Amino acid sequence: MQQEHEHHRLLDLSSHHNQTHDDSSSSFVGQADNSSHHHHHHQPITTTPKYTRRQQDRTTQPSLWNTKEFYVYYLVFMFCIPYMFRTAHDASSVDNPNYEKYQHLLSDGFFGYKLDNSDGQWRGFRNNLPTLLIVVSIYIPLSHLFTAFFVPSKTTNSLKSPQQPLVRTYFFLAFSAIYLYFMYGNSILKIMLIVSTNYAIAKLGRNARWMPVATWAFNIAILFLNEGYKGYNFSDVHEALTWLDDNTGMDRRWDVHFNFTMLRLVSYNLDYYWSFNSDHELALEDRDRTPSNDKERVSQPAFAGDYCFTYYVAFALYAPLYVAGPIMTFNDFISQLRYPKTIPTKTLLMWVARLIFSLLTMEFVNHYMYMVAISKTQAWDDDTILQIAMIALFNLVLIWLKLLIIWRFFRLWALLDGIEAPENMIRCWGSWPYYRHLCAVGAVGNILLMITANLVGFCTGLEGTKMLIAEMFSSTQGYITLLGCLGAIFVCAQIQFEVRESEKRRGLFLNC
């Protein structure tokens, strides 16, 4: 399944089209905006787009799987991967003298093993996963029943008319209100105040040049204020509102998850602003044509009436993507409601299987080695340089795997609802149009930089990293460890490149 998700085009403040756009003086669903100007739709623009899309390289190379070069790689691969796991396991085993320093962070796991559940973000997701599954199992049937009874069939063109309201947004709003109230209690009032203020900026600014600047300034200021005041208290506004602080729902820190909402608020305002200045507005008579690709869904402005308050709130608070994204643009969201996608059952089953496999992998790693607990307590005294390097590497792996699972869970929830959000965890190697060995060398440098950053940020800290580097270059063992790591990463990069080439030879061109 080829997923091409394009970001917004760059804002060109120097070129404006003096078109009359319908201003929203009403927030009722499906009603076109009214203004003192003539009520009309955008006029078709015939201007050729100012940019060209970089074409994906689809040329293939002969297979290298049966070459002598790759036979050597297989031997290195078969030795290094198990040895890396064994080294990391030894660094966190019961027999390691540092075990007593972090064993208090471990909890009872499966099959008599201890479990490293000390990562706060992962612990919150893992512990609440049963509840999330119940919510999804309630939401999906209700959403499909609502669609079956109240939404026009895909075979009709009624959804493609600006006069036809997107009634699915009614369900989104109702469920989101209940969902967010259970999660954050009365703090939903704070969320709505911020969301409404951002909407007011968009409608007051319209196509004024200050509107994007004001949007970014407001939302960035809100992020800092949220962090500084820890989500605010009603009692700080007035003593009479103190009783509202008693109900904070399941999670008092509503502001932590609001970061994703902020990006959706910015997306709405900028899409609304760009709808006045679009080079890619399609003629009204072409609006019965379903967008041919995901890029069109992002770049093609919605109908003027679609930029109303109801659709805006439904987009900003859409339950499946509220907590952790992924982020999709307002234009894309509305396009998928007006021109619904057909997501094959095979694709959904594939994503379910991939999520389950990722969850099982995470459980295995957290039962087999305790990298997060070690890094939290800095329990690596007298460990070898290789063991410390593996602690850093597997911390990096666990961070990546944790985010992959969280983001893909909520993306799968949206997919089951018929909304395809962009994939965050895209592949980090693709079809690089350069010499293969040079690419592998570049991959080695890139991975070493990530490991170093992970050491500084999550493991040994700046001073500890300096000490590790000094030890690595001050002993024969350090040089041997460094050369071994460089060679192993080089081999892994070469094999990964060939995996991608094999997919291309089979006609698969995937981003994720």
NORHUVEN-V452910 format. One record per run of one state. SS is the DSSP state (H for helix, E for strand, - for the rest). FROM is the first residue (numbers start at 0). TO is the last residue. If there is no record, write none. Layout:
BEGIN
SS&FROM&TO  SS&FROM&TO
END
This chain:
BEGIN
-&0&66  H&67&90  -&91&97  H&98&104  E&105&107  -&108&112  E&113&115  -&116&118  H&119&149  -&150&156  H&157&159  -&160&166  H&167&204  -&205&208  H&209&227  -&228&232  H&233&235  -&236&237  H&238&245  -&246&252  H&253&273  -&274&282  H&283&285  -&286&292  H&293&298  -&299&302  H&303&305  -&306&307  H&308&315  -&316&317  H&318&321  -&322&328  H&329&337  -&338&343  H&344&367  -&368&369  H&370&376  -&377&383  H&384&415  -&416&434  H&435&458  -&459&459  H&460&471  -&472&474  H&475&504  -&505&511
END
